Amino acid sequence: MPQSLPFRIMIWLGVALLLVWSLGPIYWTLASSITPTSDFSARPIHFFPQNFTLDHFERLLGINVDRIGGVEVWKQFRSALLNSVISALASTVFCVAIAALGGYAFTRLKFPGRRPLFIAVVATLAIPGYAVLIPLYRLMIGLHMVDTFVGITLIYISAFLPLALWLLRSVFESLPLAAPGLTAAAILTFLGAWGQYMVPLIFSPTNTKPLTVLIPEFATKNFIDYGLITAAGSIAIVVPALVVIFLNRYLVSGLLAGSVK
């Protein structure tokens, strides 16, 4: 039956609202990153940049030397970007490898307590991260792993392993080919690790500080550098955006693989 015109209009209005809600903040970040600092206080607010500048990106990339807290901004940014890549990639590789082995074991091997053990591991998804921050921090201090790549990687693995294990177990039960599930688990783990803020704020405060922790530091006590914040945010968006754009079909096929019987 053909859909009525009012119904189609409502559908398109809903889609438009969803796009504005989802893409609006991204657009505002990109637009602000090329807006001169003096224009941020302009009234009325302009939704399209009235002037164009690359000064914020030049400061981040070291073309124009700037300092915050006595350290050159581009050195802070370069270090944080590298830390984000290392922690996200390391977490993804080890988490997916362990989940693949675990998913295969829970599917193909017979051993006592297999089902209760799997349920217990997956059930940890229901535990709020804030509930274990204090004991986890005490544990990391005791192991001397605070502000180390090993420590933050272990935390990310423990956080994302249950989801990856659940996904890969479903794939191994349904399909002979595990590639879609492995890819989907890798994408979810990488995106989750890349976007973490609270965990690295506590466990990676200095030497292994990622972009998500560095960017808010551009808001100092006396001045909020909106240009640096939005420029750094724009660059931080690029990596997950590329992952989603080019690997989206693998993510969808991997998530659907477990439903195919």
N, C-alpha and C positions, 0 to 999 in steps of 0.2 A: 504494500500500500504506500503511495507517495506521501512523503512527509509534508505537513502543512508549512506555509511560509512563516508563520509566527514561531513554530517549533525550530525551523532551521535558523531563524534569526537568534533565538535564545542559545542555540548550540554555538553559533559563531561568536556571540557576545561572551559566552563562557570561555571559549578558546582564547579570545583576545584578552580577557581578564587574566587568564592563566599565564599567557605569554608576558604580559606587562609585569605581573607579580614575580615571575621567574627571571626574566631578562632585564627588568628595570634596574635593579641594583648593579648588575654587570655593566650595563650601558653607562650608568652614572659614574662608576669607578673609572671606566675607560675615558669618558669625557673629562672628568676631573683631572686625570693624569696628564692631560695636554693643555690644561688651563693655567694661566699664570697665577702666582700666589696672590697678587693684588686683586684678582677678579673674584676670589672666594668670598670676599666681604661685600661684593656688589649687590645692590638691591634695586629692582626686584631680581629674583633668582632667574638666571637664564638656563634653560634646559639644553641649549646648544652652545658650545664655547664661542664667545665673541672674539677671542684672540687665541692664538695657537703658540705653544711652546713645547720644546723637548727638554727644558732645563731640568725637570725632575728626573727624567731618565738619565740625563747626562751626569747628574750627581750620583745616582745609583751605580752607574757603570764606570765612574772614575774619570769621566771626561772633564767635568768641573769638580774640583776637590772641595769637599765640604766635610765638616767634622761635627759629630754629636758625642758628647761625653769624652772628648779628647781623642776619639778614634775616627779615622776617615770613614765616611758613610759607605763608600763602595767596598771597602774591606769587610765591614760588618755584613753587608748584603751578600757579597761573594761567599763568605764563610757560612752564612745561614742557608743560602741556596744549596751549597754543597752538602751541608748537614741534612737538609730535607731530602735530597736525592739519596744519600747513603742510607739513612734510616728507613725510608720508604722502600727502597729496593731490597735491602737486606731483610726486612720484615716480610716482604712479599715472597722472596725466594725460599726462605726457611719455613714460613708458614704453609705455603702451598706444598712444599716437599713433605713436611710432616703430615699434613692433612691427606695427601695422596696415599702415603703409606698406611695411615690410620684408617682411611676410608676403605682401602683394599682389604685390610685385616678384618674390619668389622663386617665386610660383605662376604668375603671368600673363605675366611678361616673360622673354624669352630673351636671355641674355648669357653670355659665356665665363666658366667657373669658377663658375656658379651653384650647382651641387650641392656642390663642395668648400668653397665659402665658407659655405654654410648649415651644413654639417657642422662646420666649424671654429668657428662662432659657438655652436652648440648644445653642442659638446664642452666649452666652458668651464664648463658645469654640473658637470663632474667635478672641477674644480680647487677644492680646499679654500680657503675664504676666508682662513684663517690664513696660507696660503702666500704671499699677495700683500699682506698688511697693511703690512709694512715698506717695500717699494718704492712702494706706493700712498701711504703717509704721506709719504714723501720727495717724491713728485710733488705732493701737495696742499700741502706746505709751499712748494715752489718756485713754485706757482701762487697762493700766498696765499689758499687756499680752506679751510684748516682752521677749523672753527667758523663756517662760513657755510652758509646754506641752499642756495646754488648748489653748494657742494662736496658736502654730504651727499646732495643730490638726484642729482647725477651718479653718486655711488657706488651709490646704490640702483638707479638706472637700469641701470648696468652689471651689477649683481647679478641683477636680475629680468628683464632684457630677453631673454636666451636662452630662458627658459621661456615667456614671453609670445609670442615670435616662433615658437617651435615649435608652440604651441597654435593661433595664428592662421593659420599656414601650413596646418595640417591642416584648419582650418575652411574656408579659401578653396578648398582642393582638393575639398571634399566638398559644400559648401552655397553657394547663391547669397546667403543671408542671413548676415551676419557678426555680427549683434547678440548672439547667445548667446555666441560666442567672445570678443567684446570685453568683455562683462560679466564672464565668467569670468576673463579676464586681469586686468581691473581689480580684481576682488575679491581674487585671489591676490596681486597686487602690493601692494594697500593693506594687507592683513593681514600680509604679510611685512615691509613697511616699519614698520608700527605696532609690531610685536613685537621689533624689533631691539634688541640691547643692546650687544654688543661693538663694533660699528661706531660707533655714536654715542658710546660711552664714550671712544673714541680720537679721533674726528673732530668731535664736537660736545660738548666738555666744559663749556662755560660759557654763552655767549650763545645758542646754539641747542640747549641741553640738553633732551632729551625726557623724558617721564614714566619710561621704563624706566631711565634713568640717575639721575633724581632720587630715585625711591622707595628704592633701597638706601642713599642718603645719610641716611635717617632712622635708620639704625643707626650711632650715633656710637661713639667709643672707649669711653665710660663708660656708655652707656645705649642700649638698643635700643627704639625707640618702636614697639612692635608695633601700637598703635592707629593711628598715622599710616600705617604701612606697609600695613596691611590696608585702611584706608579709602581710601587713594590707589589701591591695587590694585583695589578694588571699582569705583571710578570708571573706572579704565583698562580694566577688563573690559567695561564697558557698550558702548563703541563697537564693538569687534569682535563682541561678542555680538549687537548689533542688526543688523550687516551679515550675519552668518550666518543669523540667524532670518528676516529679511525677504528676503534675496537668495539663500537656499540653493538654491531651485529653478532660478534662473538659473545658478548655479555648476554644478549637476549637468548641466543641459541644454547648457551651453557645453562642459564637459569631454567629454560624449558626442557632441557635434556632429561632431567630427573622425573618429569611428568610423563614421559613417553614409556609406555609399557609394551 
